[in-house]
Structures are given as structure tokens and as C-alpha cells.
Amino acid sequence: MFSIMLAVSLVLCVVLYAWGRWVSRRQRGLVFRVAARGTLVGAVLALAGVAWAMRQLAAASGVSSSPVAGAATQLADQISQTFTMAALPVGLGNLILLASLIVLVVGTLRAPDQRL
């Protein structure tokens, strides 16, 4: 299931980049070129954070099979640490993606640049 979601996310990332390239050709501004690349950077950063967190959680799930009374506490601590570490790339990636999407929406709604 995770691989299907990852594939859909990557396809959506490429579609957003193509939209960004269309807007940057239409508007001919540096901010629109940066926003087109920002969709890639933001999406890849967020997906990398999610992939890293899933990998860490898969490794941490092996701890729960031990019969020790503190195994549940240890597992909860590992899950908490994993999500704390993954919050930075996922949050930063989503922030970059959101800013890029706002710029691209503005570029789409604006009249095309007619400079030669």
C-alpha cells in the first residue's frame, strides 16, 4: 500500500513540476522558475522524511516482540523520537511546497507576460 501511495505522490510531483514549468514559460519571471523547482524540492523533501520515518518504524517494531515489561515503553519512545526527527523534513518540505503552489496559482491567474 505504501508503494502505491509513493508512486502516486511521485506522479503528482511530476505533474506539479510540469505545471510550474508552464507557468514559468508563461510569466518569464525568476520567482516562477524557482516556484517550479520548489514543487520538486518540497515534495521530495517531504517524501524523504516520510520514507525515513516508515523505515525507522519498521525497524522499531521488532522491539515489541520481547517479553520484557518495559518493551512497550521502549517502543513508544522510539516511535516518538522517529516522528520528532521526521517532523523537520516533512514540515519544511510541505512549507516549501505550499509556498510554491501559491506562487504558481498567482502565476496561472495573472495575465501572461508580453515582454519580448
N, CA, C and O atoms as CSV, one atom per row, in Angstrom:
chain,resi,resn,atom,element,x,y,z
A,1,MET,N,N,0.822,-1.189,0.000
A,1,MET,CA,C,0.000,0.000,0.000
A,1,MET,C,C,0.869,1.258,0.000
A,1,MET,O,O,0.578,2.240,-0.683
A,2,PHE,N,N,1.951,1.197,0.792
A,2,PHE,CA,C,2.843,2.354,0.865
A,2,PHE,C,C,3.496,2.633,-0.484
A,2,PHE,O,O,3.682,3.792,-0.854
A,3,SER,N,N,3.845,1.582,-1.219
A,3,SER,CA,C,4.493,1.780,-2.521
A,3,SER,C,C,3.529,2.408,-3.536
A,3,SER,O,O,3.951,3.190,-4.387
A,4,ILE,N,N,2.253,2.073,-3.449
A,4,ILE,CA,C,1.262,2.686,-4.336
A,4,ILE,C,C,1.113,4.162,-4.016
A,4,ILE,O,O,1.048,5.000,-4.916
A,5,MET,N,N,1.059,4.476,-2.723
A,5,MET,CA,C,0.958,5.881,-2.319
A,5,MET,C,C,2.203,6.658,-2.722
A,5,MET,O,O,2.106,7.817,-3.125
A,6,LEU,N,N,3.364,6.036,-2.620
A,6,LEU,CA,C,4.603,6.681,-3.035
A,6,LEU,C,C,4.612,6.932,-4.537
A,6,LEU,O,O,5.039,7.997,-4.983
A,7,ALA,N,N,4.149,5.970,-5.317
A,7,ALA,CA,C,4.094,6.134,-6.770
A,7,ALA,C,C,3.127,7.249,-7.165
A,7,ALA,O,O,3.434,8.059,-8.039
A,8,VAL,N,N,1.966,7.291,-6.525
A,8,VAL,CA,C,1.001,8.351,-6.810
A,8,VAL,C,C,1.588,9.712,-6.429
A,8,VAL,O,O,1.406,10.691,-7.153
A,9,SER,N,N,2.285,9.776,-5.306
A,9,SER,CA,C,2.912,11.031,-4.877
A,9,SER,C,C,3.976,11.487,-5.862
A,9,SER,O,O,4.075,12.678,-6.157
A,10,LEU,N,N,4.761,10.571,-6.367
A,10,LEU,CA,C,5.797,10.932,-7.335
A,10,LEU,C,C,5.194,11.401,-8.650
A,10,LEU,O,O,5.699,12.343,-9.260
A,11,VAL,N,N,4.119,10.753,-9.095
A,11,VAL,CA,C,3.442,11.192,-10.318
A,11,VAL,C,C,2.852,12.587,-10.111
A,11,VAL,O,O,2.954,13.441,-10.991
A,12,LEU,N,N,2.249,12.813,-8.973
A,12,LEU,CA,C,1.704,14.137,-8.661
A,12,LEU,C,C,2.809,15.189,-8.604
A,12,LEU,O,O,2.604,16.329,-9.022
A,13,CYS,N,N,3.961,14.815,-8.095
A,13,CYS,CA,C,5.112,15.724,-8.047
A,13,CYS,C,C,5.553,16.115,-9.455
A,13,CYS,O,O,5.857,17.281,-9.704
A,14,VAL,N,N,5.591,15.164,-10.369
A,14,VAL,CA,C,5.973,15.451,-11.756
A,14,VAL,C,C,4.921,16.323,-12.437
A,14,VAL,O,O,5.262,17.217,-13.211
A,15,VAL,N,N,3.651,16.068,-12.155
A,15,VAL,CA,C,2.575,16.890,-12.724
A,15,VAL,C,C,2.675,18.322,-12.212
A,15,VAL,O,O,2.511,19.265,-12.987
A,16,LEU,N,N,2.939,18.499,-10.927
A,16,LEU,CA,C,3.099,19.847,-10.372
A,16,LEU,C,C,4.306,20.559,-10.978
A,16,LEU,O,O,4.256,21.763,-11.231
A,17,TYR,N,N,5.380,19.824,-11.209
A,17,TYR,CA,C,6.555,20.415,-11.835
A,17,TYR,C,C,6.251,20.843,-13.274
A,17,TYR,O,O,6.681,21.909,-13.713
A,18,ALA,N,N,5.513,20.010,-13.999
A,18,ALA,CA,C,5.141,20.374,-15.372
A,18,ALA,C,C,4.260,21.614,-15.383
A,18,ALA,O,O,4.421,22.480,-16.243
A,19,TRP,N,N,3.338,21.707,-14.445
A,19,TRP,CA,C,2.506,22.905,-14.322
A,19,TRP,C,C,3.382,24.117,-14.007
A,19,TRP,O,O,3.180,25.195,-14.566
A,20,GLY,N,N,4.347,23.941,-13.118
A,20,GLY,CA,C,5.262,25.024,-12.781
A,20,GLY,C,C,6.097,25.477,-13.967
A,20,GLY,O,O,6.334,26.673,-14.138
A,21,ARG,N,N,6.539,24.546,-14.778
A,21,ARG,CA,C,7.295,24.911,-15.986
A,21,ARG,C,C,6.413,25.688,-16.960
A,21,ARG,O,O,6.880,26.633,-17.596
A,22,TRP,N,N,5.140,25.299,-17.082
A,22,TRP,CA,C,4.214,26.016,-17.954
A,22,TRP,C,C,4.028,27.444,-17.455
A,22,TRP,O,O,4.052,28.386,-18.247
A,23,VAL,N,N,3.845,27.610,-16.153
A,23,VAL,CA,C,3.667,28.946,-15.585
A,23,VAL,C,C,4.938,29.768,-15.757
A,23,VAL,O,O,4.863,30.955,-16.072
A,24,SER,N,N,6.095,29.163,-15.558
A,24,SER,CA,C,7.341,29.926,-15.687
A,24,SER,C,C,7.606,30.348,-17.131
A,24,SER,O,O,8.170,31.418,-17.359
A,25,ARG,N,N,7.215,29.538,-18.103
A,25,ARG,CA,C,7.342,29.963,-19.505
A,25,ARG,C,C,6.332,31.055,-19.826
A,25,ARG,O,O,6.611,31.948,-20.626
A,26,ARG,N,N,5.190,30.989,-19.220
A,26,ARG,CA,C,4.126,31.959,-19.475
A,26,ARG,C,C,4.448,33.312,-18.829
A,26,ARG,O,O,4.169,34.357,-19.417
A,27,GLN,N,N,5.022,33.300,-17.649
A,27,GLN,CA,C,5.263,34.531,-16.914
A,27,GLN,C,C,6.692,35.069,-17.048
A,27,GLN,O,O,6.914,36.260,-16.831
A,28,ARG,N,N,7.639,34.246,-17.391
A,28,ARG,CA,C,9.033,34.645,-17.623
A,28,ARG,C,C,9.664,35.374,-16.442
A,28,ARG,O,O,10.420,36.327,-16.633
A,29,GLY,N,N,9.367,34.942,-15.256
A,29,GLY,CA,C,9.943,35.566,-14.075
A,29,GLY,C,C,10.752,34.571,-13.264
A,29,GLY,O,O,10.466,33.374,-13.266
A,30,LEU,N,N,11.762,35.073,-12.571
A,30,LEU,CA,C,12.619,34.214,-11.762
A,30,LEU,C,C,11.830,33.537,-10.645
A,30,LEU,O,O,12.053,32.365,-10.343
A,31,VAL,N,N,10.921,34.266,-10.042
A,31,VAL,CA,C,10.155,33.701,-8.936
A,31,VAL,C,C,9.318,32.508,-9.391
A,31,VAL,O,O,9.097,31.579,-8.615
A,32,PHE,N,N,8.858,32.524,-10.614
A,32,PHE,CA,C,8.062,31.408,-11.122
A,32,PHE,C,C,8.941,30.209,-11.460
A,32,PHE,O,O,8.511,29.067,-11.298
A,33,ARG,N,N,10.165,30.451,-11.928
A,33,ARG,CA,C,11.102,29.337,-12.158
A,33,ARG,C,C,11.498,28.696,-10.842
A,33,ARG,O,O,11.602,27.473,-10.750
A,34,VAL,N,N,11.720,29.513,-9.826
A,34,VAL,CA,C,12.061,28.982,-8.507
A,34,VAL,C,C,10.875,28.200,-7.936
A,34,VAL,O,O,11.061,27.151,-7.320
A,35,ALA,N,N,9.678,28.703,-8.136
A,35,ALA,CA,C,8.489,28.001,-7.637
A,35,ALA,C,C,8.304,26.656,-8.338
A,35,ALA,O,O,7.878,25.685,-7.714
A,36,ALA,N,N,8.623,26.596,-9.631
A,36,ALA,CA,C,8.513,25.316,-10.349
A,36,ALA,C,C,9.465,24.290,-9.755
A,36,ALA,O,O,9.099,23.130,-9.561
A,37,ARG,N,N,10.677,24.717,-9.469
A,37,ARG,CA,C,11.643,23.805,-8.844
A,37,ARG,C,C,11.298,23.561,-7.380
A,37,ARG,O,O,11.623,22.510,-6.827
A,38,GLY,N,N,10.643,24.531,-6.755
A,38,GLY,CA,C,10.235,24.376,-5.365
A,38,GLY,C,C,9.225,23.264,-5.169
A,38,GLY,O,O,9.182,22.635,-4.112
A,39,THR,N,N,8.411,23.020,-6.185
A,39,THR,CA,C,7.465,21.903,-6.078
A,39,THR,C,C,8.218,20.579,-5.992
A,39,THR,O,O,7.846,19.693,-5.224
A,40,LEU,N,N,9.276,20.453,-6.782
A,40,LEU,CA,C,10.083,19.234,-6.721
A,40,LEU,C,C,10.813,19.118,-5.396
A,40,LEU,O,O,10.790,18.066,-4.757
A,41,VAL,N,N,11.461,20.200,-4.983
A,41,VAL,CA,C,12.249,20.185,-3.749
A,41,VAL,C,C,11.356,19.894,-2.545
A,41,VAL,O,O,11.690,19.057,-1.706
A,42,GLY,N,N,10.221,20.586,-2.461
A,42,GLY,CA,C,9.316,20.391,-1.336
A,42,GLY,C,C,8.741,18.992,-1.278
A,42,GLY,O,O,8.698,18.376,-0.213
A,43,ALA,N,N,8.299,18.490,-2.418
A,43,ALA,CA,C,7.701,17.157,-2.445
A,43,ALA,C,C,8.735,16.074,-2.136
A,43,ALA,O,O,8.444,15.140,-1.388
A,44,VAL,N,N,9.920,16.187,-2.694
A,44,VAL,CA,C,10.953,15.185,-2.447
A,44,VAL,C,C,11.408,15.231,-0.988
A,44,VAL,O,O,11.638,14.186,-0.379
A,45,LEU,N,N,11.539,16.421,-0.429
A,45,LEU,CA,C,11.937,16.549,0.972
A,45,LEU,C,C,10.879,15.931,1.893
A,45,LEU,O,O,11.219,15.197,2.821
A,46,ALA,N,N,9.622,16.219,1.644
A,46,ALA,CA,C,8.550,15.649,2.465
A,46,ALA,C,C,8.480,14.132,2.303
A,46,ALA,O,O,8.327,13.408,3.288
A,47,LEU,N,N,8.590,13.654,1.080
A,47,LEU,CA,C,8.542,12.207,0.852
A,47,LEU,C,C,9.748,11.496,1.457
A,47,LEU,O,O,9.627,10.375,1.951
A,48,ALA,N,N,10.896,12.137,1.419
A,48,ALA,CA,C,12.085,11.544,2.030
A,48,ALA,C,C,11.909,11.444,3.549
A,48,ALA,O,O,12.306,10.450,4.157
A,49,GLY,N,N,11.320,12.460,4.151
A,49,GLY,CA,C,11.051,12.407,5.590
A,49,GLY,C,C,10.080,11.304,5.947
A,49,GLY,O,O,10.273,10.600,6.938
A,50,VAL,N,N,9.042,11.147,5.154
A,50,VAL,CA,C,8.058,10.090,5.404
A,50,VAL,C,C,8.698,8.710,5.200
A,50,VAL,O,O,8.480,7.798,5.998
A,51,ALA,N,N,9.478,8.564,4.141
A,51,ALA,CA,C,10.122,7.278,3.880
A,51,ALA,C,C,11.098,6.923,4.998
A,51,ALA,O,O,11.166,5.769,5.421
A,52,TRP,N,N,11.848,7.906,5.472
A,52,TRP,CA,C,12.782,7.656,6.563
A,52,TRP,C,C,12.022,7.245,7.822
A,52,TRP,O,O,12.435,6.318,8.518
A,53,ALA,N,N,10.919,7.923,8.120
A,53,ALA,CA,C,10.132,7.598,9.312
A,53,ALA,C,C,9.553,6.187,9.214
A,53,ALA,O,O,9.564,5.443,10.194
A,54,MET,N,N,9.050,5.818,8.041
A,54,MET,CA,C,8.498,4.472,7.882
A,54,MET,C,C,9.574,3.399,8.057
A,54,MET,O,O,9.329,2.337,8.630
A,55,ARG,N,N,10.754,3.698,7.557
A,55,ARG,CA,C,11.857,2.746,7.697
A,55,ARG,C,C,12.269,2.591,9.153
A,55,ARG,O,O,12.536,1.481,9.613
A,56,GLN,N,N,12.322,3.713,9.882
A,56,GLN,CA,C,12.672,3.664,11.296
A,56,GLN,C,C,11.590,2.945,12.095
A,56,GLN,O,O,11.902,2.190,13.016
A,57,LEU,N,N,10.333,3.168,11.755
A,57,LEU,CA,C,9.246,2.499,12.469
A,57,LEU,C,C,9.244,0.993,12.205
A,57,LEU,O,O,8.924,0.204,13.094
A,58,ALA,N,N,9.596,0.603,10.998
A,58,ALA,CA,C,9.676,-0.825,10.694
A,58,ALA,C,C,10.791,-1.482,11.503
A,58,ALA,O,O,10.647,-2.615,11.961
A,59,ALA,N,N,11.897,-0.769,11.677
A,59,ALA,CA,C,12.999,-1.310,12.480
A,59,ALA,C,C,12.629,-1.332,13.959
A,59,ALA,O,O,13.048,-2.234,14.684
A,60,ALA,N,N,11.858,-0.364,14.410
A,60,ALA,CA,C,11.478,-0.292,15.820
A,60,ALA,C,C,10.415,-1.313,16.180
A,60,ALA,O,O,10.282,-1.660,17.353
A,61,SER,N,N,9.664,-1.798,15.229
A,61,SER,CA,C,8.588,-2.740,15.546
A,61,SER,C,C,9.126,-4.081,16.016
A,61,SER,O,O,8.395,-4.833,16.661
A,62,GLY,N,N,10.369,-4.404,15.719
A,62,GLY,CA,C,10.968,-5.650,16.189
A,62,GLY,C,C,11.194,-5.657,17.678
A,62,GLY,O,O,11.333,-6.728,18.267
A,63,VAL,N,N,11.237,-4.511,18.304
A,63,VAL,CA,C,11.464,-4.422,19.741
A,63,VAL,C,C,10.255,-4.930,20.511
A,63,VAL,O,O,10.415,-5.481,21.600
A,64,SER,N,N,9.065,-4.762,19.984
A,64,SER,CA,C,7.837,-5.094,20.714
A,64,SER,C,C,7.654,-6.596,20.933
A,64,SER,O,O,6.816,-6.995,21.742
A,65,SER,N,N,8.415,-7.436,20.231
A,65,SER,CA,C,8.235,-8.873,20.383
A,65,SER,C,C,8.893,-9.427,21.647
A,65,SER,O,O,8.660,-10.581,22.007
A,66,SER,N,N,9.706,-8.623,22.318
A,66,SER,CA,C,10.346,-9.123,23.529
A,66,SER,C,C,9.356,-9.109,24.694
A,66,SER,O,O,8.501,-8.227,24.771
A,67,PRO,N,N,9.469,-10.086,25.604
A,67,PRO,CA,C,8.511,-10.182,26.705
A,67,PRO,C,C,8.818,-9.245,27.879
A,67,PRO,O,O,8.137,-9.302,28.903
A,68,VAL,N,N,9.805,-8.408,27.749
A,68,VAL,CA,C,10.182,-7.518,28.846
A,68,VAL,C,C,9.052,-6.525,29.104
A,68,VAL,O,O,8.395,-6.062,28.171
A,69,ALA,N,N,8.838,-6.208,30.361
A,69,ALA,CA,C,7.740,-5.322,30.738
A,69,ALA,C,C,7.927,-3.910,30.179
A,69,ALA,O,O,6.942,-3.222,29.907
A,70,GLY,N,N,9.160,-3.475,30.007
A,70,GLY,CA,C,9.419,-2.122,29.509
A,70,GLY,C,C,9.494,-2.034,28.001
A,70,GLY,O,O,9.842,-0.983,27.462
A,71,ALA,N,N,9.171,-3.126,27.301
A,71,ALA,CA,C,9.272,-3.112,25.843
A,71,ALA,C,C,8.279,-2.136,25.224
A,71,ALA,O,O,8.591,-1.484,24.227
A,72,ALA,N,N,7.106,-2.032,25.797
A,72,ALA,CA,C,6.108,-1.101,25.261
A,72,ALA,C,C,6.566,0.339,25.439
A,72,ALA,O,O,6.363,1.177,24.560
A,73,THR,N,N,7.186,0.622,26.583
A,73,THR,CA,C,7.712,1.969,26.822
A,73,THR,C,C,8.850,2.279,25.870
A,73,THR,O,O,8.943,3.388,25.346
A,74,GLN,N,N,9.712,1.308,25.646
A,74,GLN,CA,C,10.832,1.489,24.723
A,74,GLN,C,C,10.325,1.708,23.294
A,74,GLN,O,O,10.850,2.553,22.569
A,75,LEU,N,N,9.319,0.957,22.898
A,75,LEU,CA,C,8.742,1.126,21.564
A,75,LEU,C,C,8.098,2.503,21.427
A,75,LEU,O,O,8.254,3.162,20.399
A,76,ALA,N,N,7.384,2.934,22.447
A,76,ALA,CA,C,6.755,4.254,22.413
A,76,ALA,C,C,7.806,5.359,22.321
A,76,ALA,O,O,7.607,6.345,21.612
A,77,ASP,N,N,8.917,5.202,23.028
A,77,ASP,CA,C,9.997,6.189,22.950
A,77,ASP,C,C,10.611,6.236,21.557
A,77,ASP,O,O,10.889,7.316,21.037
A,78,GLN,N,N,10.822,5.075,20.952
A,78,GLN,CA,C,11.381,5.042,19.600
A,78,GLN,C,C,10.435,5.656,18.588
A,78,GLN,O,O,10.874,6.365,17.682
A,79,ILE,N,N,9.160,5.397,18.726
A,79,ILE,CA,C,8.169,5.997,17.818
A,79,ILE,C,C,8.158,7.507,17.991
A,79,ILE,O,O,8.115,8.246,17.007
A,80,SER,N,N,8.197,7.965,19.224
A,80,SER,CA,C,8.207,9.405,19.496
A,80,SER,C,C,9.450,10.066,18.907
A,80,SER,O,O,9.350,11.128,18.293
A,81,GLN,N,N,10.600,9.463,19.083
A,81,GLN,CA,C,11.841,10.011,18.524
A,81,GLN,C,C,11.810,10.022,17.003
A,81,GLN,O,O,12.285,10.971,16.380
A,82,THR,N,N,11.259,8.980,16.405
A,82,THR,CA,C,11.171,8.913,14.950
A,82,THR,C,C,10.310,10.037,14.397
A,82,THR,O,O,10.698,10.707,13.440
A,83,PHE,N,N,9.150,10.245,14.991
A,83,PHE,CA,C,8.275,11.302,14.495
A,83,PHE,C,C,8.843,12.688,14.786
A,83,PHE,O,O,8.610,13.624,14.021
A,84,THR,N,N,9.577,12.828,15.871
A,84,THR,CA,C,10.220,14.113,16.155
A,84,THR,C,C,11.270,14.427,15.105
A,84,THR,O,O,11.361,15.565,14.644
A,85,MET,N,N,12.056,13.450,14.723
A,85,MET,CA,C,13.099,13.660,13.710
A,85,MET,C,C,12.496,13.835,12.315
A,85,MET,O,O,13.040,14.587,11.506
A,86,ALA,N,N,11.402,13.167,12.020
A,86,ALA,CA,C,10.787,13.263,10.695
A,86,ALA,C,C,9.987,14.544,10.532
A,86,ALA,O,O,9.675,14.934,9.406
A,87,ALA,N,N,9.651,15.205,11.626
A,87,ALA,CA,C,8.840,16.415,11.543
A,87,ALA,C,C,9.560,17.536,10.806
A,87,ALA,O,O,8.915,18.318,10.108
A,88,LEU,N,N,10.867,17.633,10.942
A,88,LEU,CA,C,11.611,18.713,10.285
A,88,LEU,C,C,11.580,18.592,8.763
A,88,LEU,O,O,11.154,19.545,8.110
A,89,PRO,N,N,12.005,17.482,8.158
A,89,PRO,CA,C,11.955,17.438,6.690
A,89,PRO,C,C,10.536,17.442,6.138
A,89,PRO,O,O,10.285,18.039,5.091
A,90,VAL,N,N,9.609,16.788,6.819
A,90,VAL,CA,C,8.234,16.759,6.324
A,90,VAL,C,C,7.615,18.151,6.427
A,90,VAL,O,O,6.973,18.614,5.483
A,91,GLY,N,N,7.798,18.809,7.543
A,91,GLY,CA,C,7.241,20.154,7.718
A,91,GLY,C,C,7.862,21.167,6.784
A,91,GLY,O,O,7.156,21.976,6.182
A,92,LEU,N,N,9.187,21.130,6.658
A,92,LEU,CA,C,9.878,22.054,5.757
A,92,LEU,C,C,9.499,21.791,4.305
A,92,LEU,O,O,9.285,22.728,3.535
A,93,GLY,N,N,9.417,20.524,3.935
A,93,GLY,CA,C,9.020,20.179,2.570
A,93,GLY,C,C,7.615,20.639,2.250
A,93,GLY,O,O,7.358,21.147,1.158
A,94,ASN,N,N,6.699,20.465,3.198
A,94,ASN,CA,C,5.325,20.919,2.977
A,94,ASN,C,C,5.238,22.435,2.915
A,94,ASN,O,O,4.440,22.977,2.151
A,95,LEU,N,N,6.047,23.126,3.709
A,95,LEU,CA,C,6.061,24.586,3.670
A,95,LEU,C,C,6.577,25.097,2.322
A,95,LEU,O,O,6.009,26.030,1.754
A,96,ILE,N,N,7.642,24.495,1.816
A,96,ILE,CA,C,8.178,24.869,0.503
A,96,ILE,C,C,7.149,24.567,-0.587
A,96,ILE,O,O,6.939,25.375,-1.492
A,97,LEU,N,N,6.524,23.424,-0.496
A,97,LEU,CA,C,5.510,23.033,-1.481
A,97,LEU,C,C,4.327,23.989,-1.455
A,97,LEU,O,O,3.836,24.389,-2.510
A,98,LEU,N,N,3.867,24.359,-0.281
A,98,LEU,CA,C,2.739,25.282,-0.166
A,98,LEU,C,C,3.083,26.651,-0.740
A,98,LEU,O,O,2.285,27.237,-1.472
A,99,ALA,N,N,4.264,27.161,-0.412
A,99,ALA,CA,C,4.674,28.469,-0.945
A,99,ALA,C,C,4.784,28.419,-2.467
A,99,ALA,O,O,4.368,29.356,-3.150
A,100,SER,N,N,5.335,27.346,-2.995
A,100,SER,CA,C,5.467,27.204,-4.446
A,100,SER,C,C,4.099,27.130,-5.117
A,100,SER,O,O,3.891,27.727,-6.174
A,101,LEU,N,N,3.178,26.407,-4.514
A,101,LEU,CA,C,1.838,26.298,-5.092
A,101,LEU,C,C,1.112,27.634,-5.094
A,101,LEU,O,O,0.393,27.950,-6.042
A,102,ILE,N,N,1.295,28.417,-4.046
A,102,ILE,CA,C,0.666,29.745,-4.009
A,102,ILE,C,C,1.214,30.618,-5.128
A,102,ILE,O,O,0.451,31.303,-5.809
A,103,VAL,N,N,2.534,30.601,-5.324
A,103,VAL,CA,C,3.148,31.392,-6.397
A,103,VAL,C,C,2.646,30.911,-7.759
A,103,VAL,O,O,2.372,31.729,-8.637
A,104,LEU,N,N,2.524,29.609,-7.940
A,104,LEU,CA,C,2.064,29.086,-9.229
A,104,LEU,C,C,0.596,29.399,-9.491
A,104,LEU,O,O,0.215,29.635,-10.637
A,105,VAL,N,N,-0.224,29.405,-8.464
A,105,VAL,CA,C,-1.630,29.788,-8.639
A,105,VAL,C,C,-1.710,31.254,-9.052
A,105,VAL,O,O,-2.477,31.611,-9.947
A,106,VAL,N,N,-0.918,32.099,-8.400
A,106,VAL,CA,C,-0.895,33.518,-8.774
A,106,VAL,C,C,-0.420,33.672,-10.211
A,106,VAL,O,O,-0.988,34.462,-10.965
A,107,GLY,N,N,0.610,32.932,-10.603
A,107,GLY,CA,C,1.113,32.993,-11.969
A,107,GLY,C,C,0.121,32.485,-12.989
A,107,GLY,O,O,0.089,32.969,-14.120
A,108,THR,N,N,-0.688,31.517,-12.603
A,108,THR,CA,C,-1.710,30.998,-13.508
A,108,THR,C,C,-2.828,32.012,-13.704
A,108,THR,O,O,-3.333,32.175,-14.814
A,109,LEU,N,N,-3.215,32.689,-12.638
A,109,LEU,CA,C,-4.327,33.629,-12.711
A,109,LEU,C,C,-3.931,34.978,-13.313
A,109,LEU,O,O,-4.787,35.708,-13.811
A,110,ARG,N,N,-2.649,35.311,-13.270
A,110,ARG,CA,C,-2.179,36.571,-13.846
A,110,ARG,C,C,-2.194,36.511,-15.358
A,110,ARG,O,O,-2.127,35.436,-15.953
A,111,ALA,N,N,-2.282,37.676,-15.970
A,111,ALA,CA,C,-2.201,37.745,-17.432
A,111,ALA,C,C,-0.785,37.378,-17.863
A,111,ALA,O,O,0.174,37.683,-17.154
A,112,PRO,N,N,-0.641,36.727,-19.016
A,112,PRO,CA,C,0.695,36.341,-19.464
A,112,PRO,C,C,1.595,37.547,-19.687
A,112,PRO,O,O,1.141,38.625,-20.071
A,113,ASP,N,N,2.893,37.335,-19.434
A,113,ASP,CA,C,3.879,38.390,-19.663
A,113,ASP,C,C,4.080,38.560,-21.163
A,113,ASP,O,O,4.357,37.584,-21.860
A,114,GLN,N,N,3.947,39.777,-21.670
A,114,GLN,CA,C,4.031,40.045,-23.124
A,114,GLN,C,C,5.360,40.653,-23.532
A,114,GLN,O,O,5.515,41.084,-24.674
A,115,ARG,N,N,6.339,40.696,-22.605
A,115,ARG,CA,C,7.638,41.283,-22.971
A,115,ARG,C,C,8.352,40.413,-24.004
A,115,ARG,O,O,8.188,39.194,-24.043
A,116,LEU,N,N,9.138,41.073,-24.825
A,116,LEU,CA,C,9.923,40.349,-25.833
A,116,LEU,C,C,11.323,40.182,-25.396
A,116,LEU,O,O,12.129,39.596,-26.119
